[in-house]
Amino acid sequence: MSARIINGNQIAASIRTELAQEIAQLKSKGVMPGLAAVLVGENPASKIYVQGKVKACETLGLYSEQIALPANITTSQLLKTVQELNARDQIDGILVQLPLPDRINAAELLLAIDPAKDVDGLHPLNAGKLLSGQPGLVPCTPAGIMEILERSGTPIRGARAVVVGRSSLVGKPAALLLLQRNATVTVCHSQTEKLSFVTSEADILVAAIGKPGFIHWDFIKEGATVIDVGINRLTREEDVRAIFHEPAEALDQLAKKGYVLTGDVQPEDAREKAGAFTPVPGGVGPLTIAMLISNTVRAARQRRGIALHSKTAEI
Ligand code: GUN
């Protein structure tokens, strides 16, 4: 069997087209949604992610600004920045890129973001709304996973869904969203015993662990839909050889670019055994940014009491 490859770029492009219409409608009412992305320190991956988010806003005609702060900033200075953004009407969405330096009290910071502008959906109020099934702002990657499942025609109601990973950013909210759509959900994590026994029962398998190629043949049910949330950067030939059964193409990429991006799922096994799967890159990643724009537009609308026009799922 050869799995269907779910094209995340294509799904994200459809969402962006829908959002462009919504943005045009908002602009005709004199509203230009605005996003502020706060980046602390010099983490190269975070820099690239934040640049991608700001650029996506620009492409769609949203206002955006990147606030780059030094790694030695204190929690109270960072709180002040967030409070200033809370107070600015031009800013509808505030995103503080994670991870933050250890010294920063991330929980205190997330609590300080105005929940109406919390486009990451990480404020406890939005997390609580998700838990209790009330509409709110939902974390972008799990929201993107749901768009992928729905738009690729994957049956969710009654399906056995297994989420590997229990982070507040991905695993927990993904499990809640799947439950809301009437899947039978199991959440696995680093302490789960006989993990492959559990995952190999999954009709929908979501891998969000951050370990390259961790989910392989034995973990996958024949015909399952496998959603790979991992983005791992391999820079050593031995790591590439350890992941890929047929490494020629990946080694070629390593030689040309100096790294190979790979997910948490062994891609050749997924291709052979799954019914459908999201590749890395080009699967979940593009959806995360599309859903950030969607959340920013939604926040702009909701803060002003303007009714919904987007087709993206209102949760
Ligand atoms: N770091 C990795 N993914 C994310 C995300 O979706 N939001 C934020 N704020 N930080 C991240």
Residues whose N, C-alpha, C, O or C-beta is under 5 A from the ligand:
A	BS01	GUN	V96 Q97 L98 P99 D120
